[in-house]
Amino acid sequence: MEHAHGSQGSETRNDRPIRVLVADDQPMMITALKTILNTQDDIEVVTTAGNGREAIEAAERWRIDVAVLDIRMPHLNGIEAAQIIRQRRETTKVLMLTTFDSEDLVRRALEIGVQGFMLKDSGPEALIDAIRRIHQGASVLSPGITEFVINGFRDSCVAESTTTAPPVEPLTPRELEVLERVALAETNAEIAAHLHIGAATVKTYVSRLIAKLGVRDRVGLAVWAHTSGIVSAQSSQAVK
């Protein structure tokens, strides 16, 4: 486990870089990610971990803003580590990195409420943008993962002869607009600017949508929007 110099106790502030944890069992991957992320003035990799247990300890000790976790690690995998990290420190957001070889792992990660998924072969710009967006409150999925999750969901629906469950109450035109923007990975501030409403109002709409659609979080809203055909995987450059 490696650490950068800095205060362990400082909480999130707008005048400091996003504090990032990188966890992967491959040292070369950690080095590559650190090199990419530390080129940005607003992002700092303050610590790293080689397995799930180290990641949990580091996230809590260093008050991490965004934990970038490999989905497959020894001594607790990325999903198990993410679940404990989120339980112990709700303000820490989780971005999961995957080679995308297991639909079950992706589904399990969705169920525990991680904020994003990126393929390991995503470009540096996509990774940097994902960390910034997740830190701002958005949810991010690589396009390939979006299609993978949606296709898997549809296959399971066919097998069970079911379809996407309709909302408990019909969605209003404004709720549909907000839902589409959430599925495009926009933050509350970006949605507010596009729809010319307040950010607090957007937050209210998002909470209402989560309740109406019976999903866990913004990622769940995005998946629901895609499986329902409100937006297409091709039209969003990344559930972003």
N, C-alpha and C positions, 0 to 999 in steps of 0.2 A: 504494500500500500504506500502510495506516494502522496505528499502534501505540498501545497504551495505556501509561501509565507503569508500571514494575515491573521486576523482575529477570528477565533472560533466562535465567539459569542455575539458578534454583530448580527442584527436582524436585517431583513430586506429593506433597502433604502433606494430612492430614485437616483442618488448621486454616486452609486457604486456599481461595478459590473455585476452581471448575473453570475451567481456562484454555482458552478457546475461540478457534478461528480460524474466521472466516467468509470464504468465497471464492465470489465471483459476479462475472460480467462486467457486471452492471447495478448502478451506484452506488446507485440508489434501493432496490434489494433489500437491499444491504449495510446501508444506513442503517436500513431498517425492522427488519432482524434484530437489529442492534446495539441499537436502542431497546428492542425486546422483551426481549432477553436480559439487558441491563444493569440491568433493573428488579429482578433477583433478587440477593439478597445472596450466594448460593452459586455464582453464575455470572458470569464476567467475560470479555468479548470483548477479548482482549489485542492482537489484530492482525487485519488483513483483507488480502485479496488479490483482484486482478481477473482473474487467469488461473491456469492450472494450474502454471506454472513458479514464479510468485510464491508459490503455496500450498505447494509443496514446500519452498522456502527458508524460508518463515515458520514452518512446522510444526517444522522442525528447529531453527531459531534460537531460537524462543520456547518450546520444550519444551511443545508443545500437548498438552492432555489429550484434547480432542474437536475434530476438524476437521469443520466443516459445509461441505460442498462442493456446488456446483451441478454437476449431471451433465454439462452442456454448457458448456464454457468454451474460449476460444482458447488457443493455445500449450500444448497438452496438455489434454485434457478431464478431467472429474472422476474418471473411472475410472482413467485413466493416472496422474493425480496421486496418487490414493488408493493405488495399487499401490506407487509409489515411496515415499510417506510411510510406509506400513506396513513396507516393506523396511528403511528407514533408522531407523525409530523404532517398534518394535513396541508400545510402551506407548500410542501415540496411537491413539485410536479414531476411526472415520470414520462420520459420518452424511451420507448422500447426499440431496440435494434434487432433485426432478425434477418436470417437468410431465407426465411419464408418457406420452411420445409414441413410445417405442421399446422394444419387448420385448427386442430384442437388447442394448441398453445395460444394462437391468436384469439380464439374465442374466449379462452379462460382469462386472458389479459383484458379483453373488453369487459368481461363480467366484473372484474375488480376495479374498473374505472381508471385505467391509465389514460393519460392525456394525448398520447401520440404513438404512432408506429412508423418507423422508417426502415426501408431495406438497407442492408449494409453497403450495397453498391450505389446508393444515392450519392449525388454529387455534393461537394463541400458547401456550395451555396444553399442547397436544399436543407442540409443539416443545420446550418447556421440560422436560416430563416425559421426552421421548425422550432429551435430552442427559443428564439425571440418570441414567436407567436404563442407557444405554450406558456412562457413566462407571463405574457400579457393576458392569458385566460382563454386562448383559442384551443381547439383540438385539431390535431394534424394526423393525416394518414397518407402514406405514399399512394400514388394512383394504382400501382399494382396490388397493393394490399386492399384498397377499396374494392376493386373488382373481385379479388379473391374472397373477401368476406361476403360480399353481396351474392356472388355465384354460389358459395357454400350455403348461404341462408336460403336461397331459392331452391337449391337441390333438396335441402331438408324439408322445405315446405311441400315440394312435390311428393317426396317420400311419405310425408305425413298427411298429404291431401289437405294442406292448410295454406293460408295466405297471410300476408302481413296483417296483424290485428288492427282494425280501424280504431281511431281515437274514441275515448269514452264520450266526448262531446265533439261536434264538428269544429274544425279549425276555421277561424275567421280569416278574411283576406290578409289582414296585417300579420296574423300569426304565421300564415303561409309564407309571407315575405321574409319574416325573421328566420323561419326554419330554413329557407333556401340559403340565406346568408350564413347561417351557422354551418350548413353542409359545405359551404365554400370556404370554411375555416376562417371566417372573419371574426375579429374580436368585437366585444360590445361597443367599443368606441368607433370601430369601422362601420358596424351595422348602423349605429346611431347617425353617423355622417351620411351614409347612403340613403337612409330613410327619413332623414331630417326630424329625428326625435331624440330625446335625451338618453344618455347611457343608462341611467337608472330605470327608465321605461323599458329599454331593451332587456335589462336584467330581469325585470318582472315578466316580460314575455317569455324569456327562456325558461324561467322557473315554471311558468304556466304550461309551456309545451312539454316539459319533462313530466309534469303531473298528468297531463292529458294523454300522452302517448305511452306512459308507463315504462319509460326508460330510465337509466341510471344517471346519465350525464350528457354533455354535449356530443361526445363520440356516439352515444346511442342515438341522439337526435339525427346526426349525420347519416348513420347507417339506415335509420328508418326512412329518411328522406330519399336515399338512393334506392332502397328496396321497394319503395312505394312509387318510384318513377317521378317524384317531384323534381329531382335533379338527376343527371346521368353521371357516371364515373368519368366519361370522356369530357363532360363540360366543366368539371372542376379540376384544375391543374394539380390538385393534391388534396383531397378533402382537407384541405391543404389543409 
